[in-house]
Amino acid sequence: MAEEEFPALPVTPCKSPAAKKKASDNTNADVPSQLDNITQLINCRSDKIEQKISDLNGKIDAVAYELKSVAVKVTCLERRVDQVEQPSNQMQRRMDDLETYIRRRNLKLISIPEVADENIRLEVVRICQAVLPSEKEKIPEVVDVVHRLGKPQPGSGGGRPRATIIQFSTRTCRDAIWKAARNSSYLRDNGLQFREDFSKGDRERRMKLWPEVQKARAAGKIAYFVGARAFS
């Protein structure tokens, strides 16, 4: 085989190539710079956060000031309301007392049957005469006003009759009939009943006192009402 068939060997360089720098050398050189950047970023964000906190504190202080102003205004309004309510409550009590005084001449009569074209006053006079026969001649004069309570209910002929309110011209006659009605056999036999006529305020006071009256009676004590007052 001829020599030309073998290729020439590569020439070996005289010097070895320069060694590459390690990546850790560059990283170590950049650490202080990176720390500075991080520090600046943290400081910038901290400044922004502090500014936002300062702004929030300012808003909170403004809201607190407004709330104090509102509280002062509410206190002033409450005082004014109290000043208005006090005479109003006094006036209401006076009206209740006046209504109670007027109603002392009244009695309610329960369970008078309702009929068409009835003369309710005449029927009430007749019942009062039966309850207090000793004042039979006087009763037509002292029975002042008589009327049914509430509106009539059409088609309820067999229902419960409306109560009847009676106003007497004198308190003496009213009290005499009320006293006689407590043991009246005429009323029991005819299923009739007299009741006192209370104002709304008196009814509410009696309702509040009723549990105490029941408690006293359950304990064997004598408990009763006189008007809107309870006694035991």
VENSULZI-V57667 format. One record per residue. N is the residue number from 1. RES is the residue in one letter. PSI is psi in whole degrees, -180 to 180 (* if undefined). D_FIRST is the distance of its C-alpha to the first C-alpha in whole Angstrom. Layout:
# VENSULZI-V57667
n: [N,N]
res: [RES,RES]
psi: [PSI,PSI]
d_first: [D_FIRST,D_FIRST]
This chain:
# VENSULZI-V57667
n: [1,2,3,4,5,6,7,8,9,10,11,12,13,14,15,16,17,18,19,20,21,22,23,24,25,26,27,28,29,30,31,32,33,34,35,36,37,38,39,40,41,42,43,44,45,46,47,48,49,50,51,52,53,54,55,56,57,58,59,60,61,62,63,64,65,66,67,68,69,70,71,72,73,74,75,76,77,78,79,80,81,82,83,84,85,86,87,88,89,90,91,92,93,94,95,96,97,98,99,100,101,102,103,104,105,106,107,108,109,110,111,112,113,114,115,116,117,118,119,120,121,122,123,124,125,126,127,128,129,130,131,132,133,134,135,136,137,138,139,140,141,142,143,144,145,146,147,148,149,150,151,152,153,154,155,156,157,158,159,160,161,162,163,164,165,166,167,168,169,170,171,172,173,174,175,176,177,178,179,180,181,182,183,184,185,186,187,188,189,190,191,192,193,194,195,196,197,198,199,200,201,202,203,204,205,206,207,208,209,210,211,212,213,214,215,216,217,218,219,220,221,222,223,224,225,226,227,228,229,230,231,232]
res: [M,A,E,E,E,F,P,A,L,P,V,T,P,C,K,S,P,A,A,K,K,K,A,S,D,N,T,N,A,D,V,P,S,Q,L,D,N,I,T,Q,L,I,N,C,R,S,D,K,I,E,Q,K,I,S,D,L,N,G,K,I,D,A,V,A,Y,E,L,K,S,V,A,V,K,V,T,C,L,E,R,R,V,D,Q,V,E,Q,P,S,N,Q,M,Q,R,R,M,D,D,L,E,T,Y,I,R,R,R,N,L,K,L,I,S,I,P,E,V,A,D,E,N,I,R,L,E,V,V,R,I,C,Q,A,V,L,P,S,E,K,E,K,I,P,E,V,V,D,V,V,H,R,L,G,K,P,Q,P,G,S,G,G,G,R,P,R,A,T,I,I,Q,F,S,T,R,T,C,R,D,A,I,W,K,A,A,R,N,S,S,Y,L,R,D,N,G,L,Q,F,R,E,D,F,S,K,G,D,R,E,R,R,M,K,L,W,P,E,V,Q,K,A,R,A,A,G,K,I,A,Y,F,V,G,A,R,A,F,S]
psi: [139,158,-27,-17,-14,124,155,144,150,149,130,127,154,-40,148,144,151,140,139,145,140,148,-28,-26,-45,-40,-42,-35,-28,-8,-49,-39,-42,-39,-39,-44,-43,-41,-44,-41,-44,-44,-41,-46,-37,-40,-42,-43,-44,-37,-42,-41,-41,-42,-42,-41,-39,-42,-41,-42,-39,-43,-42,-40,-43,-41,-40,-40,-42,-41,-41,-43,-41,-42,-43,-41,-40,-40,-41,-41,-43,-40,-33,-40,-34,-53,-31,-43,-39,-42,-40,-41,-40,-40,-41,-42,-41,-43,-41,-41,-42,-40,-9,-16,7,156,151,140,121,141,23,122,141,134,161,140,41,151,87,-32,-43,-39,-40,-42,-44,-41,-43,-37,-36,-32,-38,72,-23,-21,31,-43,-28,-26,-44,-26,-31,-15,106,-66,135,130,157,150,131,173,146,147,110,142,14,48,-34,5,-173,127,151,149,158,130,135,128,124,152,-21,144,-30,-46,-39,-47,-35,-42,-40,-40,-43,-29,-21,-33,30,118,-28,-45,-43,-44,-29,7,31,159,133,143,155,153,107,149,169,-43,-41,-40,-42,-41,-39,-39,-38,-35,-17,-42,-36,-37,-44,-42,-42,-41,-38,-27,5,11,161,117,137,167,146,102,-126,9,144,144,147,*]
d_first: [0,4,7,9,7,9,13,15,18,22,24,27,30,32,35,36,37,41,43,45,48,50,52,55,55,56,58,60,61,62,65,68,67,67,70,72,71,72,75,76,76,78,81,81,81,84,86,86,87,90,91,91,93,95,96,96,99,101,101,102,105,106,106,108,110,111,112,114,116,116,117,120,121,121,123,126,125,126,129,130,130,132,135,135,135,137,140,139,139,142,143,142,144,147,146,146,149,151,149,150,154,154,153,155,158,155,155,152,154,151,151,154,153,153,155,155,157,158,160,158,161,164,162,161,164,165,163,164,167,167,165,167,171,173,171,172,174,172,168,168,169,166,163,162,159,157,154,151,148,144,144,145,143,143,143,144,147,146,144,145,148,147,149,152,153,156,158,161,163,164,162,165,165,162,162,165,163,159,161,163,160,159,161,162,162,163,159,158,159,158,155,155,154,155,152,152,150,147,145,142,142,144,142,139,141,142,139,137,140,141,138,140,143,142,140,144,145,143,144,148,149,151,149,150,149,152,150,147,148,147,149,149]
